[in-house]
Amino acid sequence: MSIENLQELLAEAGDRKTKEWWEAYLKHSLPFRGLKLPQVRAILHAWIKTENFTDRLPSKQLDTALSLIREPWGEDKLAGILIIQEVLLKHKSIDWESDLPKFAELFDAGYIKEWNTCDWFCVKVLNPLIKQQGKSCATAVMEWCKADNLWRKRASVVSFVNIAKQGDRNFPDFTQMLLNTCGVVIQSSERFAQTGTGWALRELSLADRQAVVDFIQINSTKFSSEGLRYAMEKFPPNLQTQLKQYRQQQLKSIDTKVCDRL
């Protein structure tokens, strides 16, 4: 199915000031047409109705969604994400075993290459897919922590932010599985790996604070200051202070050992 008519509608509705705001906000990491999310959703659903989109085979619908995500504009990517969330997932037409590799390719081929689209995809596609299809799907997404691609690595933890506070109520061993995933991602000093890990741990601490405290202590020297701040955000102030001091002591100890070797 051609996406040109949809793209024309999105382009016509674009606003220059909104375009400039989005592009500045994302530090010009991708171009925008100048629409807000509600506008994109409204235009998309009108187009879906006009084109009798839902009469098409689910495989063709997914092809269209993926084609939109491969487009350069932020709004086109969002439209593709919304098709997956609000049409395909709604009708249970996504199968993680066959479709997750297609999603991984979007990251590895550079079609998802900044935090905004990455997080939209995590929240609107991967998280609902995990909730719908359970532990096996979650395990496969967590395996993305080993990816070379930064954004797919980030997705391995950010996809669980909305459900982490439920801990093992999601499924048995969820807490330990997410901690293991965070343990891989935190090895990266990249800012967005650090903040993604911090956000996941922040929510997981609502389910099992002690497990997160233990994780922070074990991995204290791997955290950036920003990543640690996010991870501790829902801790009492005195506990935050203790963990910051612990991290500083561990870093100082490492510096001392390095100096001794020299």
N, C-alpha and C positions, 0 to 999 in steps of 0.2 A: 504494500500500500504506500502510495506517495505521501510524503510529509510536507510537500511544498505548500499546499493550501493552508495548513496549520501554521507553518512558518510565516507566511504572508500575514495571517491574522495577528500573530504575535508581534511582528515587526510594525504593523500599522498602529497597534495599541501602545507602543513604546513611548516613554517620556524621557526627554534628554536629561533632566535633573536627576531622575531616578537612576538612569543609566550611569551617570557620572558618580552618583553616590555609591552604587554597588561596586563599580570598578575601583574606586578609591578605597572602599572598605576592604576589598580583597586584594589590595595592592597590585592591581592590574594583572592578576594571575590568569584571568580569562575575560572575554568581552561579554557585555550584557546588552539586551535590547531596551531595557528600561521599564520593567514591569515588577509588581509585587506578587507574592505567592497567590493571594486570592484571585488576582486577575488572570494569572496563568491557569489556575484551576478552572475558572469560569470559561475561558476561551477553549481550553482543552475539552471540557465536557460538552460544550456546544458543538464542537467539531466532531466529537465521538458520535453524537446523536445524528448530525447531518450526514456523516459518512457511513452510518450503519456499522460502525466499527465493531461492535460486540457480536455481529453476525459472522465475523471472520473466525477462522480456526484460531485457537489459543496460541499455536506456534507462530502464526502470522502476526498476531497482536504483539507477542514478545519481540519478534523481529523488528516491528515498528518502534517499540519502546527502546530497544538497544540502538537502533539507528539514530533516534533522537539524542540519546546520551552520548553518542559519538560525535554529535555536532559541536561546534566550538562555543556556542552561546550558553550562558548560564540558564536562561529560561527554557531553552530547548532540552537541556539536560534534566531540568526539573520536570518538564512535561513527560519525558520518558519514565522518570522515576514514579510519577503519579499514576501513569498507566499501569505499571507493575503493582503498585500499592492498591489503587482504588478500583482496578478492573480485574487483573489477573489473580492477585492474592485474595481479593474479595470472593472470587468464584473458585478458589482453591485450584487454580490452573498452573501453579508453579510447583515443580518437583525439584527439591534441592539436589538430588543426586545427578540429574541431567543438566540443571540450570545453573548451579553454583559455579561450575567451571566457566560458563559464559560470563558470569558476573566478575570472576577473577580476571578474565581477559580485559575487561574494561579498565581495571586498575593497571595491569601490567603493560598494556598498550598505550597508556598515557591519556585515556579519555576521562579518567577521574584523577586529577593531579593537584588538587588543592583541598583545604579542609572543609569548605562550604559544601561542595558536591559530595565529598566523602561522607560527611556527617548526615546530610540529607539521605544518602543511600543507606547508611547504617540504620537510621531511625525509621525510615519509611519503607524500606525493603527488607533488609537483613533481620532486624529485630522482629517484625511481624512474622517473617518466615520461620524464625527460630521458635517463636511462641506457637505457631501453627503446627510445626512438624517435629518439634521435640529435641531430645538429647542427641540423636545421631546428627541432626543438622547443626546443632550448637557445637558439637565436637569438630565438625568439618570447618566451621567458621573459625573456631579457636585455632585450628591448624595454620591459619593464615599468619599467625604470629611469627612463623618461620620464613615468611616471604621476604625477598630482597626489596620489593617495592614498599616504600615508606607508607603509602596511603592504605595499601592492603593490610600491612602490619597494624596500622592504627585501627582499621576496621575490626580487627580480631578482638579488640577490647571495647571500642566505642559501641559496637552493636549490642553490648550487654548492659549499657548504662541504665536503660529504662527498666530492667528486670533484676539488676544486681541486688537491690535492697530486699528482694524476696529470698535470697540465699538458696538453701537446699530445698525450699518449697517449690522452686522451679523444677528440679528433678534431683535425685540422689547424687551427691558428690559435686554439685554445681559449684559450691564455694571453693573447694580445693582445685577444681578444674580451672576456674577463672584466675585463681592465684597463680597457678602454674603458667597460664597464658601471660599474665602480667609479668611474671618472672623472666620470660623471654623478651617481651617488648621493652622492659625497663633497661635492658642491656644497651639499647640504642640511646645515644645522647641527643638525637634529633628532637627538636622542640615538640613536634606534634606526636611523636611516640611517647614522650614524657607526659604531655598534658592528657593524652588519651588514657594512659595508664592511671594517672591521678584521678580522672573523672570516674573511671570504673571502680577504683578502690574507695573513693569517697562514698559511692552508693553501697558498695559491698559492706562497708563499715556499719551500716544501719542493720545489717543482718548478723554480722559477727565482728564486732569491733576488735576483740582481742586477736583474732586471726589476722586482721589488717595491721594492727600494731606490731605483731610478730614479724609480718612480712616487711614492714618498713624498717624494723631494726636489722633484719638479716640483709636487706638490700640498701641500707642507708646511703652508702657511698655511690650507688648507681643513680640515685635521684638527682635531678636538677632542683634548684630552689623552687622553681615554679611548679614542677611536677609534685614535689613534696607538699607544697602549699595546698594544691588541689586535693591531694589524697587525705590531708588532715582537716579539711575544711569543716567537717561536722564533728570534730573532736572538741572537748572542753579546752579552753585556752591554756590551762596549766599542763595538759598532756601534750598539746602542740609545742609548748616551750621545751618540755623535756625531750621530745623527739628531735627538735631542731638542735638542741645542745648535744644530744647523742651523735647526730650526724656530723656536727662540727668536730667533736672529739675524734670520731673515726677518720675523718678526712685529715685532721692534724696528725694522727698516728701514721697514716699512709705517707704524708709528706716527710715526717721524721725518718721513717724507714728508708725512703728514697735518698734523703740527704746522707744517711749513714752509709749507704752503698757507694755513694760518690766519694 
